[in-house]
Amino acid sequence: MQKERFEVLVVRAINELPSEFQSRLENVDVVVEDYPTSRQLGGNKVGERMHLLGLYEGVPQARRGRHYGMVVPDKITIFQKPIEAIARTDKEIEMEIQRVVRHEIAHHFGSSEETLRRLESD
């Protein structure tokens, strides 16, 4: 899939979030990259670059104190090639993007990986 089309699907996934989440997204950039960097892999206990589909980097809203400010935006990266590797069709890619975007935005709001894994397995 061309990167531009993939990016459109990421934007669509964000736009399809419930309004109460969209209105509370603060100081966060969402970007698309082909693969995670070695630094991104190393900090997340993921050995293979094909296993990391998305990544939240920043200070979750639940941990921001009253002195939070004047900081660079949090960053959510969606990794195109690993998502494409697990999805067979454009529709599967779109569904996986939606899942990964929701997962990473949940981290932005303060959800732990363990909590999200439990919710996603139900």
The first five atom37 places (N, CA, C, CB, O) and aatype in JSON, in Angstrom:
{
  "aatype": [12, 5, 11, 6, 1, 13, 6, 19, 10, 19, 19, 1, 0, 9, 2, 6, 10, 14, 15, 6, 13, 5, 15, 1, 10, 6, 2, 19, 3, 19, 19, 19, 6, 3, 18, 14, 16, 15, 1, 5, 10, 7, 7, 2, 11, 19, 7, 6, 1, 12, 8, 10, 10, 7, 10, 18, 6, 7, 19, 14, 5, 0, 1, 1, 7, 1, 8, 18, 7, 12, 19, 19, 14, 3, 11, 9, 16, 9, 13, 5, 11, 14, 9, 6, 0, 9, 0, 1, 16, 3, 11, 6, 9, 6, 12, 6, 9, 5, 1, 19, 19, 1, 8, 6, 9, 0, 8, 8, 13, 7, 15, 15, 6, 6, 16, 10, 1, 1, 10, 6, 15, 3],
  "atom_mask": [
    [1, 1, 1, 1, 1],
    [1, 1, 1, 1, 1],
    [1, 1, 1, 1, 1],
    [1, 1, 1, 1, 1],
    [1, 1, 1, 1, 1],
    [1, 1, 1, 1, 1],
    [1, 1, 1, 1, 1],
    [1, 1, 1, 1, 1],
    [1, 1, 1, 1, 1],
    [1, 1, 1, 1, 1],
    [1, 1, 1, 1, 1],
    [1, 1, 1, 1, 1],
    [1, 1, 1, 1, 1],
    [1, 1, 1, 1, 1],
    [1, 1, 1, 1, 1],
    [1, 1, 1, 1, 1],
    [1, 1, 1, 1, 1],
    [1, 1, 1, 1, 1],
    [1, 1, 1, 1, 1],
    [1, 1, 1, 1, 1],
    [1, 1, 1, 1, 1],
    [1, 1, 1, 1, 1],
    [1, 1, 1, 1, 1],
    [1, 1, 1, 1, 1],
    [1, 1, 1, 1, 1],
    [1, 1, 1, 1, 1],
    [1, 1, 1, 1, 1],
    [1, 1, 1, 1, 1],
    [1, 1, 1, 1, 1],
    [1, 1, 1, 1, 1],
    [1, 1, 1, 1, 1],
    [1, 1, 1, 1, 1],
    [1, 1, 1, 1, 1],
    [1, 1, 1, 1, 1],
    [1, 1, 1, 1, 1],
    [1, 1, 1, 1, 1],
    [1, 1, 1, 1, 1],
    [1, 1, 1, 1, 1],
    [1, 1, 1, 1, 1],
    [1, 1, 1, 1, 1],
    [1, 1, 1, 1, 1],
    [1, 1, 1, 0, 1],
    [1, 1, 1, 0, 1],
    [1, 1, 1, 1, 1],
    [1, 1, 1, 1, 1],
    [1, 1, 1, 1, 1],
    [1, 1, 1, 0, 1],
    [1, 1, 1, 1, 1],
    [1, 1, 1, 1, 1],
    [1, 1, 1, 1, 1],
    [1, 1, 1, 1, 1],
    [1, 1, 1, 1, 1],
    [1, 1, 1, 1, 1],
    [1, 1, 1, 0, 1],
    [1, 1, 1, 1, 1],
    [1, 1, 1, 1, 1],
    [1, 1, 1, 1, 1],
    [1, 1, 1, 0, 1],
    [1, 1, 1, 1, 1],
    [1, 1, 1, 1, 1],
    [1, 1, 1, 1, 1],
    [1, 1, 1, 1, 1],
    [1, 1, 1, 1, 1],
    [1, 1, 1, 1, 1],
    [1, 1, 1, 0, 1],
    [1, 1, 1, 1, 1],
    [1, 1, 1, 1, 1],
    [1, 1, 1, 1, 1],
    [1, 1, 1, 0, 1],
    [1, 1, 1, 1, 1],
    [1, 1, 1, 1, 1],
    [1, 1, 1, 1, 1],
    [1, 1, 1, 1, 1],
    [1, 1, 1, 1, 1],
    [1, 1, 1, 1, 1],
    [1, 1, 1, 1, 1],
    [1, 1, 1, 1, 1],
    [1, 1, 1, 1, 1],
    [1, 1, 1, 1, 1],
    [1, 1, 1, 1, 1],
    [1, 1, 1, 1, 1],
    [1, 1, 1, 1, 1],
    [1, 1, 1, 1, 1],
    [1, 1, 1, 1, 1],
    [1, 1, 1, 1, 1],
    [1, 1, 1, 1, 1],
    [1, 1, 1, 1, 1],
    [1, 1, 1, 1, 1],
    [1, 1, 1, 1, 1],
    [1, 1, 1, 1, 1],
    [1, 1, 1, 1, 1],
    [1, 1, 1, 1, 1],
    [1, 1, 1, 1, 1],
    [1, 1, 1, 1, 1],
    [1, 1, 1, 1, 1],
    [1, 1, 1, 1, 1],
    [1, 1, 1, 1, 1],
    [1, 1, 1, 1, 1],
    [1, 1, 1, 1, 1],
    [1, 1, 1, 1, 1],
    [1, 1, 1, 1, 1],
    [1, 1, 1, 1, 1],
    [1, 1, 1, 1, 1],
    [1, 1, 1, 1, 1],
    [1, 1, 1, 1, 1],
    [1, 1, 1, 1, 1],
    [1, 1, 1, 1, 1],
    [1, 1, 1, 1, 1],
    [1, 1, 1, 1, 1],
    [1, 1, 1, 0, 1],
    [1, 1, 1, 1, 1],
    [1, 1, 1, 1, 1],
    [1, 1, 1, 1, 1],
    [1, 1, 1, 1, 1],
    [1, 1, 1, 1, 1],
    [1, 1, 1, 1, 1],
    [1, 1, 1, 1, 1],
    [1, 1, 1, 1, 1],
    [1, 1, 1, 1, 1],
    [1, 1, 1, 1, 1],
    [1, 1, 1, 1, 1],
    [1, 1, 1, 1, 1]
  ],
  "atom_positions": [
    [[0.84, -1.17, 0.0], [0.0, 0.0, 0.0], [0.89, 1.24, 0.0], [-0.96, 0.0, 1.22], [1.9, 1.29, 0.7]],
    [[0.51, 2.22, -0.78], [1.29, 3.46, -0.8], [1.17, 4.17, 0.55], [0.81, 4.38, -1.95], [0.13, 4.13, 1.21]],
    [[2.25, 4.83, 0.93], [2.29, 5.48, 2.24], [1.18, 6.51, 2.4], [3.65, 6.15, 2.44], [0.6, 6.64, 3.48]],
    [[0.88, 7.25, 1.34], [-0.18, 8.27, 1.43], [-1.53, 7.65, 1.78], [-0.29, 9.05, 0.09], [-2.27, 8.19, 2.6]],
    [[-1.84, 6.52, 1.19], [-3.1, 5.82, 1.48], [-3.1, 5.31, 2.92], [-3.32, 4.64, 0.49], [-4.11, 5.41, 3.62]],
    [[-1.99, 4.77, 3.35], [-1.85, 4.29, 4.73], [-2.07, 5.45, 5.71], [-0.46, 3.65, 4.95], [-2.78, 5.3, 6.7]],
    [[-1.47, 6.6, 5.43], [-1.62, 7.77, 6.29], [-3.07, 8.23, 6.36], [-0.73, 8.92, 5.8], [-3.56, 8.63, 7.42]],
    [[-3.77, 8.17, 5.22], [-5.2, 8.53, 5.21], [-5.98, 7.6, 6.14], [-5.77, 8.45, 3.76], [-6.88, 8.05, 6.85]],
    [[-5.64, 6.32, 6.14], [-6.32, 5.37, 7.01], [-6.03, 5.64, 8.49], [-5.9, 3.94, 6.66], [-6.89, 5.44, 9.34]],
    [[-4.82, 6.1, 8.79], [-4.48, 6.46, 10.17], [-5.3, 7.68, 10.6], [-2.96, 6.75, 10.31], [-5.86, 7.7, 11.7]],
    [[-5.38, 8.68, 9.75], [-6.18, 9.88, 10.05], [-7.65, 9.49, 10.23], [-6.04, 10.94, 8.92], [-8.31, 9.98, 11.14]],
    [[-8.14, 8.62, 9.39], [-9.52, 8.17, 9.5], [-9.75, 7.46, 10.85], [-9.88, 7.22, 8.34], [-10.77, 7.68, 11.5]],
    [[-8.81, 6.64, 11.26], [-8.94, 5.94, 12.54], [-9.01, 6.93, 13.7], [-7.75, 4.97, 12.74], [-9.77, 6.72, 14.65]],
    [[-8.25, 7.99, 13.63], [-8.29, 9.03, 14.67], [-9.63, 9.76, 14.61], [-7.11, 10.03, 14.49], [-10.25, 10.01, 15.65]],
    [[-10.06, 10.1, 13.42], [-11.33, 10.83, 13.26], [-12.53, 10.0, 13.67], [-11.49, 11.27, 11.82], [-13.58, 10.56, 14.0]],
    [[-12.41, 8.68, 13.66], [-13.51, 7.81, 14.04], [-13.54, 7.49, 15.54], [-13.43, 6.53, 13.26], [-14.43, 6.78, 16.01]],
    [[-12.59, 8.02, 16.28], [-12.63, 7.86, 17.73], [-13.84, 8.6, 18.28], [-11.31, 8.38, 18.38], [-14.26, 9.6, 17.71]],
    [[-14.4, 8.11, 19.38], [-15.49, 8.86, 20.01], [-15.05, 10.29, 20.33], [-15.95, 8.14, 21.3], [-13.89, 10.52, 20.68]],
    [[-15.96, 11.23, 20.21], [-15.63, 12.64, 20.38], [-15.02, 12.95, 21.74], [-16.86, 13.49, 20.19], [-14.18, 13.84, 21.85]],
    [[-15.42, 12.21, 22.79], [-14.85, 12.48, 24.11], [-13.36, 12.16, 24.16], [-15.59, 11.67, 25.17], [-12.64, 12.73, 24.98]],
    [[-12.89, 11.26, 23.32], [-11.45, 10.99, 23.24], [-10.76, 11.99, 22.32], [-11.2, 9.56, 22.75], [-9.69, 12.49, 22.65]],
    [[-11.36, 12.28, 21.19], [-10.77, 13.25, 20.27], [-10.54, 14.6, 20.94], [-11.65, 13.42, 19.03], [-9.5, 15.22, 20.78]],
    [[-11.54, 15.04, 21.7], [-11.45, 16.36, 22.33], [-10.4, 16.4, 23.44], [-12.81, 16.77, 22.89], [-9.97, 17.48, 23.84]],
    [[-9.99, 15.24, 23.95], [-9.01, 15.19, 25.03], [-7.6, 14.83, 24.57], [-9.46, 14.19, 26.06], [-6.69, 14.72, 25.39]],
    [[-7.41, 14.67, 23.28], [-6.06, 14.43, 22.78], [-5.28, 15.73, 22.91], [-6.06, 13.92, 21.28], [-5.59, 16.72, 22.24]],
    [[-4.28, 15.73, 23.76], [-3.52, 16.94, 24.03], [-2.04, 16.7, 23.84], [-3.8, 17.44, 25.44], [-1.48, 15.73, 24.35]],
    [[-1.41, 17.59, 23.1], [0.03, 17.6, 22.95], [0.56, 16.25, 22.46], [0.7, 17.96, 24.27], [1.48, 15.68, 23.04]],
    [[-0.05, 15.74, 21.38], [0.37, 14.45, 20.82], [0.39, 14.53, 19.31], [-0.57, 13.32, 21.3], [-0.56, 15.01, 18.69]],
    [[1.47, 14.07, 18.72], [1.6, 13.96, 17.27], [1.48, 12.49, 16.89], [2.95, 14.55, 16.77], [1.99, 11.62, 17.59]],
    [[0.8, 12.22, 15.78], [0.69, 10.86, 15.27], [1.4, 10.83, 13.93], [-0.81, 10.4, 15.14], [1.1, 11.62, 13.04]],
    [[2.36, 9.91, 13.8], [3.15, 9.82, 12.58], [3.17, 8.37, 12.08], [4.59, 10.33, 12.82], [2.9, 7.43, 12.83]],
    [[3.49, 8.22, 10.81], [3.63, 6.9, 10.2], [5.09, 6.73, 9.79], [2.67, 6.73, 8.96], [5.68, 7.61, 9.15]],
    [[5.67, 5.61, 10.17], [7.03, 5.24, 9.75], [6.96, 3.83, 9.19], [8.05, 5.33, 10.94], [6.06, 3.06, 9.51]],
    [[7.93, 3.49, 8.34], [7.97, 2.14, 7.79], [8.23, 1.11, 8.88], [9.04, 2.04, 6.7], [7.48, 0.14, 9.02]],
    [[9.29, 1.32, 9.65], [9.72, 0.38, 10.69], [10.15, 1.14, 11.93], [10.87, -0.53, 10.18], [10.5, 2.32, 11.84]],
    [[10.14, 0.48, 13.1], [10.71, 1.11, 14.29], [12.23, 1.17, 14.2], [10.28, 0.34, 15.55], [12.87, 0.34, 13.56]],
    [[12.79, 2.16, 14.86], [14.24, 2.27, 14.95], [14.76, 1.28, 15.99], [14.67, 3.73, 15.31], [13.97, 0.72, 16.75]],
    [[16.05, 1.08, 16.02], [16.63, 0.18, 17.03], [16.4, 0.75, 18.43], [18.14, -0.03, 16.78], [16.21, -0.03, 19.37]],
    [[16.41, 2.05, 18.6], [16.12, 2.67, 19.9], [14.69, 2.38, 20.32], [16.36, 4.21, 19.84], [14.44, 2.04, 21.48]],
    [[13.75, 2.51, 19.39], [12.35, 2.22, 19.71], [12.16, 0.75, 20.07], [11.46, 2.59, 18.53], [11.37, 0.43, 20.96]],
    [[12.86, -0.13, 19.39], [12.76, -1.56, 19.71], [13.38, -1.86, 21.06], [13.45, -2.39, 18.63], [12.81, -2.6, 21.87]],
    [[14.55, -1.3, 21.31], [15.28, -1.58, 22.55], [14.54, -1.15, 23.79], [0.0, 0.0, 0.0], [14.63, -1.82, 24.82]],
    [[13.82, -0.06, 23.72], [13.1, 0.43, 24.87], [11.79, -0.29, 25.14], [0.0, 0.0, 0.0], [11.1, 0.02, 26.11]],
    [[11.44, -1.24, 24.29], [10.14, -1.88, 24.42], [10.19, -3.39, 24.47], [9.28, -1.48, 23.3], [9.17, -4.05, 24.3]],
    [[11.35, -3.95, 24.71], [11.5, -5.4, 24.85], [10.95, -6.17, 23.66], [10.81, -5.87, 26.12], [10.45, -7.28, 23.79]],
    [[11.05, -5.56, 22.51], [10.62, -6.21, 21.27], [11.87, -6.47, 20.46], [9.57, -5.33, 20.47], [12.58, -5.54, 20.08]],
    [[12.14, -7.72, 20.19], [13.37, -8.07, 19.5], [13.34, -7.83, 18.0], [0.0, 0.0, 0.0], [14.36, -7.45, 17.42]],
    [[12.2, -8.04, 17.38], [12.11, -7.95, 15.93], [11.31, -6.73, 15.51], [11.49, -9.2, 15.34], [10.27, -6.43, 16.1]],
    [[11.8, -6.05, 14.51], [11.11, -4.84, 14.07], [9.74, -5.13, 13.46], [11.96, -4.09, 13.07], [8.91, -4.23, 13.36]],
    [[9.51, -6.37, 13.05], [8.22, -6.72, 12.47], [7.15, -6.98, 13.55], [8.37, -7.95, 11.59], [5.98, -7.14, 13.22]],
    [[7.55, -7.03, 14.84], [6.6, -7.32, 15.9], [6.02, -6.07, 16.54], [7.26, -8.15, 16.95], [5.04, -6.16, 17.27]],
    [[6.61, -4.91, 16.28], [6.11, -3.67, 16.87], [5.25, -2.94, 15.83], [7.29, -2.76, 17.35], [5.76, -2.49, 14.8]],
    [[3.96, -2.84, 16.12], [3.01, -2.25, 15.17], [2.78, -0.77, 15.43], [1.7, -2.99, 15.23], [2.47, -0.01, 14.51]],
    [[2.91, -0.36, 16.67], [2.72, 1.03, 17.04], [3.45, 1.31, 18.33], [0.0, 0.0, 0.0], [3.81, 0.39, 19.07]],
    [[3.67, 2.59, 18.6], [4.43, 2.96, 19.8], [3.98, 4.32, 20.3], [5.95, 2.96, 19.51], [3.89, 5.28, 19.52]],
    [[3.72, 4.4, 21.59], [3.44, 5.68, 22.26], [4.7, 6.08, 23.02], [2.21, 5.58, 23.22], [5.25, 5.29, 23.79]],
    [[5.14, 7.31, 22.8], [6.29, 7.85, 23.53], [5.87, 9.19, 24.13], [7.55, 8.0, 22.6], [5.5, 10.11, 23.4]],
    [[5.93, 9.29, 25.44], [5.55, 10.55, 26.06], [5.15, 10.36, 27.51], [0.0, 0.0, 0.0], [5.45, 9.35, 28.14]],
    [[4.46, 11.38, 28.02], [3.97, 11.37, 29.39], [2.45, 11.19, 29.33], [4.36, 12.68, 30.15], [1.74, 12.08, 28.89]],
    [[1.95, 10.03, 29.79], [0.51, 9.8, 29.74], [-0.25, 10.89, 30.5], [0.18, 8.42, 30.32], [0.23, 11.42, 31.5]],
    [[-1.43, 11.2, 30.01], [-2.22, 12.25, 30.66], [-2.47, 11.95, 32.14], [-3.55, 12.42, 29.94], [-2.5, 12.87, 32.96]],
    [[-2.64, 10.69, 32.47], [-2.91, 10.32, 33.86], [-1.73, 10.64, 34.78], [-3.24, 8.85, 33.95], [-1.9, 10.68, 36.0]],
    [[-0.55, 10.85, 34.23], [0.64, 11.13, 35.04], [1.07, 12.59, 34.99], [1.78, 10.26, 34.58], [2.05, 12.97, 35.64]],
    [[0.36, 13.39, 34.25], [0.74, 14.8, 34.12], [0.28, 15.57, 35.34], [0.14, 15.41, 32.83], [-0.89, 15.56, 35.71]],
    [[1.22, 16.24, 35.95], [0.89, 17.06, 37.1], [0.56, 18.48, 36.69], [0.0, 0.0, 0.0], [0.5, 18.8, 35.5]],
    [[0.36, 19.32, 37.67], [0.02, 20.71, 37.34], [1.19, 21.48, 36.79], [-0.52, 21.42, 38.56], [1.01, 22.56, 36.24]],
    [[2.4, 20.94, 36.92], [3.58, 21.62, 36.37], [3.94, 21.12, 34.97], [4.76, 21.42, 37.3], [4.95, 21.52, 34.4]],
    [[3.09, 20.25, 34.44], [3.33, 19.75, 33.08], [3.13, 20.89, 32.1], [2.39, 18.55, 32.74], [2.1, 21.57, 32.12]],
    [[4.11, 21.1, 31.25], [3.99, 22.15, 30.24], [5.34, 22.42, 29.61], [0.0, 0.0, 0.0], [6.38, 21.98, 30.1]],
    [[5.29, 23.15, 28.52], [6.51, 23.51, 27.8], [7.37, 22.29, 27.47], [7.32, 24.51, 28.62], [8.59, 22.31, 27.63]],
    [[6.71, 21.25, 27.02], [7.41, 20.02, 26.65], [7.11, 19.71, 25.19], [7.0, 18.83, 27.57], [6.11, 20.16, 24.63]],
    [[7.98, 18.93, 24.58], [7.72, 18.51, 23.2], [6.48, 17.62, 23.2], [8.96, 17.76, 22.6], [6.18, 16.97, 24.2]],
    [[5.77, 17.58, 22.09], [4.57, 16.73, 22.03], [4.89, 15.26, 22.24], [3.85, 16.91, 20.69], [5.96, 14.78, 21.88]],
    [[3.94, 14.55, 22.84], [4.01, 13.1, 22.87], [3.97, 12.64, 21.42], [2.84, 12.47, 23.72], [3.56, 13.38, 20.52]],
    [[4.39, 11.42, 21.2], [4.44, 10.9, 19.82], [3.85, 9.5, 19.78], [5.9, 10.89, 19.29], [4.2, 8.63, 20.57]],
    [[2.93, 9.32, 18.85], [2.41, 7.99, 18.53], [2.89, 7.67, 17.12], [0.83, 7.92, 18.65], [2.61, 8.4, 16.17]],
    [[3.62, 6.57, 17.01], [4.11, 6.14, 15.71], [3.39, 4.87, 15.32], [5.65, 5.93, 15.73], [3.31, 3.92, 16.11]],
    [[2.87, 4.85, 14.12], [2.23, 3.67, 13.55], [3.19, 3.12, 12.5], [0.79, 4.0, 12.94], [3.6, 3.85, 11.59]],
    [[3.55, 1.85, 12.62], [4.55, 1.26, 11.74], [3.88, 0.51, 10.59], [5.49, 0.32, 12.53], [3.22, -0.51, 10.79]],
    [[4.06, 1.03, 9.4], [3.35, 0.53, 8.23], [3.74, -0.89, 7.83], [3.58, 1.45, 7.07], [2.86, -1.74, 7.67]],
    [[5.01, -1.16, 7.67], [5.43, -2.47, 7.14], [5.05, -3.64, 8.05], [6.93, -2.46, 6.93], [4.59, -4.66, 7.54]],
    [[5.23, -3.53, 9.37], [4.78, -4.64, 10.21], [3.27, -4.87, 10.15], [5.18, -4.38, 11.64], [2.82, -6.01, 10.19]],
    [[2.49, -3.81, 10.05], [1.04, -3.97, 9.92], [0.71, -4.65, 8.6], [0.32, -2.6, 10.02], [-0.13, -5.55, 8.56]],
    [[1.35, -4.23, 7.55], [1.1, -4.85, 6.24], [1.51, -6.32, 6.23], [1.86, -4.09, 5.14], [0.92, -7.13, 5.52]],
    [[2.5, -6.66, 7.03], [2.98, -8.04, 7.06], [1.97, -9.0, 7.71], [4.3, -8.12, 7.8], [1.98, -10.19, 7.41]],
    [[1.12, -8.49, 8.59], [0.16, -9.38, 9.25], [-1.23, -9.3, 8.64], [0.08, -9.04, 10.73], [-2.1, -10.11, 8.97]],
    [[-1.44, -8.35, 7.75], [-2.76, -8.19, 7.12], [-2.67, -8.59, 5.66], [-3.27, -6.72, 7.26], [-1.71, -8.26, 4.97]],
    [[-3.68, -9.3, 5.19], [-3.64, -9.79, 3.81], [-4.34, -8.87, 2.82], [-4.26, -11.15, 3.75], [-3.97, -8.83, 1.64]],
    [[-5.35, -8.15, 3.27], [-6.13, -7.31, 2.36], [-6.12, -5.87, 2.85], [-7.57, -7.83, 2.24], [-5.73, -5.59, 3.98]],
    [[-6.54, -4.97, 1.98], [-6.64, -3.56, 2.37], [-7.59, -3.39, 3.56], [-7.11, -2.71, 1.19], [-7.33, -2.58, 4.44]],
    [[-8.68, -4.14, 3.58], [-9.64, -4.06, 4.68], [-9.01, -4.53, 5.99], [-10.9, -4.9, 4.37], [-9.23, -3.93, 7.03]],
    [[-8.22, -5.6, 5.94], [-7.52, -6.07, 7.14], [-6.51, -5.03, 7.61], [-6.81, -7.4, 6.86], [-6.35, -4.82, 8.82]],
    [[-5.82, -4.38, 6.68], [-4.88, -3.32, 7.04], [-5.63, -2.2, 7.75], [-4.14, -2.76, 5.77], [-5.19, -1.7, 8.79]],
    [[-6.76, -1.8, 7.19], [-7.56, -0.73, 7.79], [-8.01, -1.11, 9.21], [-8.78, -0.4, 6.91], [-7.94, -0.29, 10.12]],
    [[-8.46, -2.33, 9.38], [-8.92, -2.78, 10.71], [-7.76, -2.83, 11.7], [-9.58, -4.17, 10.6], [-7.93, -2.47, 12.87]],
    [[-6.6, -3.26, 11.25], [-5.43, -3.33, 12.14], [-4.96, -1.92, 12.5], [-4.28, -4.12, 11.46], [-4.57, -1.68, 13.65]],
    [[-4.99, -1.0, 11.56], [-4.64, 0.39, 11.86], [-5.58, 0.93, 12.94], [-4.73, 1.28, 10.58], [-5.12, 1.56, 13.89]],
    [[-6.87, 0.69, 12.8], [-7.83, 1.16, 13.8], [-7.51, 0.58, 15.18], [-9.26, 0.79, 13.39], [-7.55, 1.3, 16.18]],
    [[-7.2, -0.7, 15.23], [-6.89, -1.34, 16.5], [-5.62, -0.75, 17.11], [-6.73, -2.85, 16.3], [-5.58, -0.46, 18.31]],
    [[-4.58, -0.59, 16.29], [-3.3, -0.07, 16.79], [-3.44, 1.38, 17.24], [-2.21, -0.2, 15.71], [-2.9, 1.76, 18.28]],
    [[-4.15, 2.19, 16.47], [-4.36, 3.59, 16.86], [-5.08, 3.66, 18.21], [-5.17, 4.35, 15.78], [-4.66, 4.41, 19.09]],
    [[-6.15, 2.9, 18.38], [-6.88, 2.9, 19.66], [-5.97, 2.45, 20.81], [-8.12, 1.97, 19.57], [-6.0, 3.02, 21.89]],
    [[-5.16, 1.42, 20.55], [-4.25, 0.89, 21.56], [-3.25, 1.97, 22.01], [-3.49, -0.34, 21.0], [-3.06, 2.18, 23.21]],
    [[-2.63, 2.64, 21.05], [-1.61, 3.64, 21.39], [-2.23, 4.87, 22.03], [-0.82, 4.05, 20.13], [-1.63, 5.47, 22.93]],
    [[-3.42, 5.25, 21.6], [-4.1, 6.39, 22.22], [-4.5, 6.04, 23.66], [-5.36, 6.81, 21.4], [-4.48, 6.9, 24.53]],
    [[-4.84, 4.79, 23.91], [-5.13, 4.37, 25.28], [-3.9, 4.55, 26.16], [-5.61, 2.89, 25.3], [-4.02, 4.92, 27.32]],
    [[-2.71, 4.28, 25.62], [-1.47, 4.55, 26.37], [-1.35, 6.04, 26.67], [-0.23, 4.05, 25.58], [-0.94, 6.42, 27.77]],
    [[-1.7, 6.89, 25.72], [-1.64, 8.35, 25.91], [-2.52, 8.76, 27.09], [-2.1, 9.09, 24.62], [-2.18, 9.7, 27.82]],
    [[-3.64, 8.07, 27.28], [-4.53, 8.4, 28.38], [-4.14, 7.7, 29.68], [-5.95, 8.04, 28.01], [-4.73, 7.98, 30.73]],
    [[-3.15, 6.81, 29.63], [-2.63, 6.22, 30.85], [-2.84, 4.74, 31.03], [0.0, 0.0, 0.0], [-2.47, 4.2, 32.08]],
    [[-3.41, 4.04, 30.06], [-3.61, 2.6, 30.19], [-2.29, 1.85, 30.04], [-4.62, 2.1, 29.13], [-1.46, 2.19, 29.2]],
    [[-2.11, 0.84, 30.87], [-0.89, 0.04, 30.82], [-1.01, -1.02, 29.73], [-0.6, -0.62, 32.19], [-2.11, -1.33, 29.26]],
    [[0.12, -1.57, 29.35], [0.14, -2.64, 28.35], [-0.62, -3.86, 28.86], [1.6, -3.03, 28.01], [-1.35, -4.5, 28.1]],
    [[-0.46, -4.18, 30.13], [-1.14, -5.34, 30.7], [-2.66, -5.17, 30.64], [-0.69, -5.57, 32.16], [-3.38, -6.09, 30.27]],
    [[-3.14, -3.99, 31.01], [-4.59, -3.72, 30.97], [-5.11, -3.83, 29.56], [-4.9, -2.33, 31.55], [-6.16, -4.43, 29.33]],
    [[-4.4, -3.26, 28.6], [-4.84, -3.3, 27.21], [-4.84, -4.72, 26.66], [-3.95, -2.42, 26.36], [-5.74, -5.09, 25.91]],
    [[-3.85, -5.52, 27.03], [-3.83, -6.92, 26.57], [-5.03, -7.67, 27.11], [-2.54, -7.61, 27.0], [-5.65, -8.45, 26.38]],
    [[-5.37, -7.45, 28.37], [-6.55, -8.11, 28.95], [-7.81, -7.68, 28.22], [-6.68, -7.79, 30.45], [-8.64, -8.53, 27.88]],
    [[-7.97, -6.4, 27.96], [-9.16, -5.9, 27.27], [-9.26, -6.43, 25.85], [-9.16, -4.37, 27.26], [-10.34, -6.78, 25.38]],
    [[-8.12, -6.48, 25.16], [-8.11, -6.93, 23.76], [-8.35, -8.43, 23.65], [-6.79, -6.56, 23.1], [-8.79, -8.9, 22.6]],
    [[-8.06, -9.19, 24.71], [-8.26, -10.63, 24.63], [-9.69, -11.03, 24.98], [-7.28, -11.34, 25.56], [-10.11, -12.16, 24.7]],
    [[-10.45, -10.12, 25.57], [-11.86, -10.42, 25.91], [-12.75, -10.45, 24.7], [-12.39, -9.4, 26.9], [-13.95, -10.69, 24.81]]
  ]
}
